Each structure stands twice: as structure tokens, then as C-alpha cells.
Amino acid sequence: MDTKVREEEKLGEECGVFGIYDFNGGDVASTVYYGLFALQHRGQESCGIAVSDTAGPKGKVLSVREMGLLNENFTTETLEKLRGDIGVGHVRYSTAGSSTRENAQPLVLNYVKGTLGLAHNGNLINAGRLRHELEYTGAIFQTTIDSEVIAYHIARERLNSRTVEEAVRRAMCKIQGAYSLIIMSPRKLIGARDPYGFRPLCIGRRDNAYILASETCALDTIGAHFVRDVEPGEIVTISPDKGIESDRSMCLSKEKHGRCVFEYIYFARPDSRIDGVSVYDSRIMAGKFLAMDSPVEADLVVGVPESGNCAALGYSMQSGIPYGQAFVKNTYVGRTFIKPGQKSRESSVQVKLNAVREAVEGKRIIMIDDSIVRGTTSDRIVGMLREAGAREVHMRVSSPPFLWPCYFGTDVPAREQLIAHNRSVEEICKIIGADSLGYLRAERLDEIAGGLGICKGCFTGEYPIEPPTEDIRGEYEA
């Protein structure tokens, strides 16, 4: 387990998964690349693509998995070598565990029935126990991620199942936690979502090709149209013979669903729709609620790019206070930029953001951000506005205070590291140096998620599933 402390306090953007099956036999690698490119915000630590030719030798899979961003690792020449009409891809952010090439996805598993290519977004809460059980029956693991535990269980269940989708269903009976899966078998593309619906997954179509993706923005990027969302607990099987088949035997009642509300607050791109709800509309609504519940007199409303911008616009619309741009974001800063050392005067926040003095000097500013985790970044950004001449800085946050950790894939740390733990809003306000501070009220979360069943565990301590008795986050992570 890697106990590294992240320099940035921003939450990890989950992982992104993408799969496609072209029934006309066309090569799909470039489409997987562009689909993943639209999902790059969900993970910047590693990326991978695996493809297979359904008309070629059964079980032959070509794959590339590397550390870093897609455009750092995939060239036209690389993609041209990945010939196949069925493919799966992945971009990864590790929640706390080791970030190594071995842990990059998709995983490709060769076994007696052929091959499986698997991409996983989420985090299992019983991965440790299942892993030890497999190890004591002879399994040898190549990674430290729980995705390999899922792949092993599917492969083992396939030995006694009529179809690979039946093996997926049997494996789902054993694994617990958050997962959206895309599985590539020699002749089928399969998508599966955990019964609580923690992580999103949708279906698209372009001509005679079917797509599975974490977000609808990936469908727009490749010119596909949205078909529908995969329901929580549903298994969909895509094949030329039968099109889309559905198995809903694992589905729970809607009252038990527990979608991660942070998809709407921060993770997903604002041009995506998650389970029929517009992410953009959710963030506008959150900003409006902040203006209604935490009003303050000011001259300008600004957002912390990019995730705070929509909520800031909503606050402006509701309050009538003008919306403006107070920050310039360096769009060329990726995961590979050289982070300033502790002895360096350069702040990593200032490398990415800079305040516009002409926009804020002498003004009372309302600054909207999506969350405050440890408080270190908020402190620097508030100070940045003051140095640029802001007369007052009032911070508003489009989520409630973090009070509990997340065990289902979101990078919310242990309680002791959360600034809101055992502190009042007034105390937090003083620490970050703002003139006032207001959070989104927890009861507003249901409204911004369109009334869907959501998980509020990191805010309330009440989880859809009983959490593990010990903090296993990062030991076997997706």
C-alpha cells in the first residue's frame, strides 16, 4: 500500500472506461482513443487500449498500457498496429494505491476458455478477502488492483457457465462495492454495473457499432448517439446475432440505489448526462441553492476553474450579482509537469491558476468551488485573490462539508485529514482566510441529482452498503 500524500487537495477523478464493437468489422482502436480522450478528466495516471479481431484467431488480443496521458503514449502508428473490430479502453486515477504500469488497464487475462479484456471503474470493499481466497487456491496476481480479483472470478465462473455473461452474473454475486465494468470476450462486449449504481455507464450507437462508456460526452466526441444508461445491477451483452441483451436479475429497487453524488458535483464533464440528469443543470442548481441559502452582498461571482464555474453561474443567476472570470488556468499543465519542491518559492497552485487583477481589484468577491478537502488549496486561492486586490473574499462550496471517508472509489481521505472534521464552519473560514464561508446544505443533494437514489456517505456517514471495519482504501484499488 502506498501511503503517499498528494500535493493537490482536489479529489481524484475516478477512472474512465470505454468499449466498442463494430459489427461491420472496422478497426476500432482510433475510436477507443478518442472516446477515452473525452474521458481523460476521470484519470490521468495511466491509460490503455486492448483490441481483438473477431474474425481472426480466437483469443488473440493486442494491447498497449502505459503511464501518463493518452496523447503522451498513443500515436497514429501505435493505433494502426492495434487491428481489431472489438475493443476496450481505460484511463486511471489511483485513489491511494501504487501508480505503476503493472496496474494500468485494461487487464487482459488468458485462460482455458480464451481471453478476457476488462476495464473497471470503482472500488470493491471485499477485494482483500476475495484476493486471499484466490491466492490460497493457487492464483498468482500480477497487480495490486481489485480489478484483477474481478477478472479472476469471471474467468473461474466461466468454467462452469454456459456463457460469459452468466459468468459475470455469478461473479457479481461475490464481489461487493462499486464497479462499472466493460468486458471484452472473443465474440461479445459486455457491460455491468453494480446493483447500487455507484459508477455511471451508458450505451451508444454509431452506424452498426455499439459503444459502452462512462459518460455520454464520450459518445458525442465520436459522433455516436445515446441509446440508454445501463441500469444499476444490469448486465448488457452486445453481439452481432442478438444486438443488446439485458439481464436485470441483479437489480435492486430504486430506493436502494446509491449513485455517487460527486458525479454531478465534480467528476463528470458538464456536457454529460448521468442516468438522465444533466450534469450542467445539477451544477447550476447547486449554485442557485447556495445563493438562496447563503446570500451575501458582493460585486462579482467567480468560479474556481473548471468545476466551480457552472455553480458560480447559477449563483449569479439566482442572486443577480454579475458573473465574471477571476482566474486564468494554464491549460497546458498535465500530470507530468515538474512539481515545485518544498524549498522552491513557486506554488503548484499558482503554476496552474493565476488571478486577474483587473477583474477583482477593489471588489467584493464571491468565490465558488466544488469542495474543500484538507483546506490547503482553498487557503492559497483565497490568498491569491487578496494579493490581486480583492477587498473581500466570500467562499461558497457547492457540496456539504466532508466528514467521513469514501470506500467506493472517491479519493476522500481519513477523517483526521478532513478540515471539516471536528471544526465548525466559522473555524474553517478562519483557517482558509475568507471573510465568510457557506456550504451546500446536505438536504439539497437529492434535488441536484434529480431525485435519484444517491450515496451521501462522505457527508453523513450513512452508506448504501455497510462499510468495511478497517480502511482498505488504496490497497486494492481501481
Secondary structure, DSSP 8 states (H G I E B T S, - for coil): ------S--S-----EEEEEEETT----HHHHHHHHHHTGGG--SEEEEEEE-TTSSTT-EEEEEEES-HHHH--HHHHHH---SEEEEEEE--SSS---GGG-S-EEEEETTEEEEEEEEEEESSHHHHHHHHHTTT---S-SSHHHHHHHHHHHHHTT-SSHHHHHHHHHTT--EEEEEEEE-SS-EEEEE-TT--S--EEEEETTEEEEESSHHHHHHTT-EEEEE--TT-EEEEETTTEEEEE-TT---GGG--EETHIIIIIS-TT-EETTEEHHHHHHHHHHHHHHHS----SEEEE-TTTTHHHHHHHHHHH---B---EEE-TT--TTS----TTSS--HHHHHEEE-HHHHTT-EEEEEES--SSSHHHHHHHHHHHHTT-SEEEEEESS----S--SSS-----GGG-TTTT--HHHHHHHHT-SEEEE--GGGHHHHTTT--EE-HHHHS--SS---SS--TTTS--
